[in-house]
Amino acid sequence: MPTAPLLYTFRRCPYAIRARLAIAASGVVVQQEEVALKAKPAAMLAISPKGTVPVLQLPSGEVIDQSLAIMRWALAQHDPHGWLEGADTPEAQALIAQNDGPFKRLLDAWKYPERHPAQPQSAWRDQAVADVLAPLDARLRDTPQLLSEHPTLVDMALLPFVRQFAMVDAAWWVQAPLPALKGWLAGHVASALFTQVMSKNPTPPQHTP
């Protein structure tokens, strides 16, 4: 049993990134263990047989293995930046549901076209832009962040997925007709918080003997 909360994570996984963002913003001290996806730790599989990251094990033995639940757990401890403001509104829930459902499916098709041959790769991209990214861009032309003047849980829940989408074809992203969304993404990726959570040297885990 860990003496402090222990987070099993994978640096590039968008679900793990958003969990780490909330943990870092909260200031809660959590040990991290980077997981090799081809050799997942037996200890992680024992507490979360589904085998996906992130997984948070608390000193009490409680296990939280859904990224949004980890975000809410961390922010419930301390929310100095007000990320939970508006997080339970229908608008916020709809944005997250769209991201985690339809957008994630389109992102996977855009990133792995060989697995999704029903359409050309560019068709998946264009559908994602029309259905999800262009509406987000329009929203960000009215407010600096998705729900308000300052970042909230919704911004951080969506951020890693928009980033992953942009990285599939960086040259296309540069000229994509999404100026507000591109500015939003660039600002967050350049932030000290994002730089911190993407560090390749997380705090090593400490296990009890």
C-alpha positions in Angstrom: 0.0 0.0 0.0 1.5 3.4 -0.9 2.2 5.9 1.9 1.1 8.7 -0.4 -1.4 8.6 -3.3 0.3 6.8 -6.2 -0.6 7.6 -9.8 0.1 5.1 -12.5 0.5 7.2 -15.7 1.9 7.3 -19.2 3.4 10.5 -20.3 1.7 10.9 -23.7 -1.7 9.4 -22.9 -4.3 12.3 -23.1 -6.4 10.7 -20.3 -3.3 10.6 -18.0 -2.2 14.1 -19.0 -5.5 15.6 -17.9 -5.3 13.8 -14.6 -1.8 15.1 -14.0 -2.9 18.6 -14.9 -5.5 18.6 -12.2 -3.2 17.0 -9.7 -0.5 19.6 -10.4 -2.9 22.5 -10.2 -4.3 21.3 -6.9 -0.9 21.1 -5.3 -1.7 17.7 -3.8 1.5 15.6 -3.4 1.2 12.4 -5.5 3.9 9.9 -6.3 4.0 8.9 -10.0 5.0 5.7 -11.7 5.4 5.8 -15.5 3.9 2.7 -17.0 5.4 0.8 -19.9 2.3 -0.1 -21.9 3.9 -3.3 -23.2 4.8 -4.4 -19.7 2.2 -3.1 -17.3 3.0 -3.4 -13.6 1.5 -6.3 -11.9 0.6 -4.1 -9.0 -1.4 -1.8 -11.2 -3.2 -4.7 -12.9 -4.1 -6.1 -9.5 -6.0 -3.0 -8.4 -7.3 -2.1 -11.9 -7.6 -5.1 -14.2 -8.8 -3.0 -17.1 -5.1 -2.1 -17.6 -5.5 1.4 -18.7 -4.0 4.6 -17.3 -4.4 6.7 -15.3 -4.9 4.8 -12.1 -4.7 6.5 -8.7 -4.3 4.4 -5.5 -4.9 6.2 -2.3 -3.3 5.3 1.0 -6.7 4.1 2.3 -6.7 1.5 -0.5 -9.3 3.2 -2.6 -8.6 3.1 -6.3 -9.7 5.7 -8.8 -9.2 4.6 -12.4 -11.1 7.1 -14.5 -9.3 10.3 -15.5 -12.2 12.6 -14.9 -12.8 11.1 -11.4 -9.1 11.6 -10.6 -9.4 15.3 -11.8 -12.3 15.8 -9.5 -10.7 14.0 -6.6 -7.6 16.3 -6.8 -9.6 19.5 -7.2 -11.9 18.5 -4.3 -8.7 18.5 -2.1 -7.7 22.0 -3.3 -8.9 24.1 -6.2 -6.9 27.3 -6.1 -7.6 28.3 -9.6 -11.4 27.7 -9.6 -11.3 24.9 -12.1 -14.5 23.3 -10.7 -16.5 26.4 -11.3 -19.3 25.5 -13.8 -18.0 21.9 -14.1 -21.3 20.4 -13.3 -23.4 22.5 -15.6 -25.2 20.8 -18.6 -23.0 22.9 -20.9 -19.8 21.6 -19.3 -21.0 18.0 -19.3 -22.0 18.2 -22.9 -18.6 19.5 -24.0 -16.8 16.7 -22.1 -19.2 14.1 -23.4 -18.7 15.2 -27.0 -14.9 15.2 -26.5 -14.8 11.7 -24.9 -17.2 10.2 -27.3 -17.6 11.5 -30.9 -14.4 13.5 -31.0 -12.2 10.7 -29.5 -13.5 8.3 -32.2 -12.8 10.8 -35.0 -9.4 11.5 -33.5 -8.5 7.8 -33.5 -9.7 7.5 -37.1 -7.6 10.6 -38.1 -4.5 9.3 -36.3 -4.8 5.6 -37.3 -6.4 5.7 -40.8 -5.3 2.1 -41.5 -7.7 1.0 -38.8 -10.6 3.0 -40.2 -10.7 2.5 -44.0 -14.3 3.4 -44.4 -13.3 6.9 -45.4 -10.0 8.6 -46.5 -8.0 10.0 -43.7 -8.7 13.6 -44.6 -12.5 12.9 -44.4 -12.2 11.9 -40.7 -10.2 15.1 -40.1 -12.7 17.3 -41.9 -15.6 15.7 -40.0 -13.9 16.4 -36.7 -13.3 20.0 -37.7 -16.9 20.5 -38.8 -18.6 18.7 -35.9 -16.3 19.6 -33.0 -13.3 21.9 -33.6 -15.0 24.6 -35.5 -17.7 25.0 -32.8 -15.0 25.2 -30.2 -13.2 27.8 -32.2 -16.4 29.9 -32.5 -16.8 29.6 -28.7 -13.3 30.8 -28.1 -13.8 33.8 -30.2 -16.2 35.0 -27.5 -14.4 34.0 -24.4 -10.7 33.3 -23.7 -11.5 29.9 -22.3 -14.3 27.4 -23.1 -16.6 28.4 -20.3 -15.3 31.7 -18.9 -12.5 34.1 -18.7 -10.3 31.6 -16.9 -9.5 28.0 -17.4 -11.7 25.4 -15.9 -11.9 21.6 -15.7 -13.5 21.6 -19.1 -10.5 23.3 -20.8 -8.1 20.9 -19.1 -10.2 17.8 -19.9 -10.3 18.7 -23.6 -6.8 20.1 -24.0 -4.8 16.9 -24.3 -7.1 15.6 -27.0 -7.0 18.7 -29.1 -3.3 18.7 -28.8 -3.1 15.1 -30.0 -5.3 15.9 -32.9 -3.0 18.9 -33.9 0.0 16.7 -33.7 -1.2 14.2 -36.3 -0.3 16.6 -39.1 1.5 19.6 -37.7 1.8 21.3 -41.2 -2.0 21.0 -41.7 -2.6 22.4 -38.2 -0.6 25.5 -38.9 -2.8 26.5 -41.7 -6.1 25.2 -40.3 -8.9 27.8 -40.2 -9.2 27.6 -36.4 -7.4 30.7 -35.2 -9.0 31.0 -31.8 -8.6 27.3 -31.0 -5.0 27.3 -32.2 -4.3 30.3 -29.9 -6.0 28.6 -27.0 -4.0 25.4 -27.5 -0.7 27.2 -28.0 -1.2 29.2 -24.8 -1.9 26.1 -22.7 0.9 24.0 -24.1 3.4 26.8 -23.5 2.3 27.2 -19.9 4.4 26.3 -16.9 1.8 23.9 -15.7 1.7 21.9 -18.9 5.5 21.9 -19.1 5.6 20.6 -15.5 3.2 17.7 -16.1 4.9 16.7 -19.4 8.3 16.4 -17.7 10.1 13.1 -18.4 11.3 12.9 -14.8 8.3 12.5 -12.5 8.8 11.9 -8.8 9.7 8.3 -8.3 7.2 6.2 -6.5 7.7 5.3 -2.8 6.3 1.9 -1.7 6.0 0.6 1.8 8.1 -2.5 2.4 
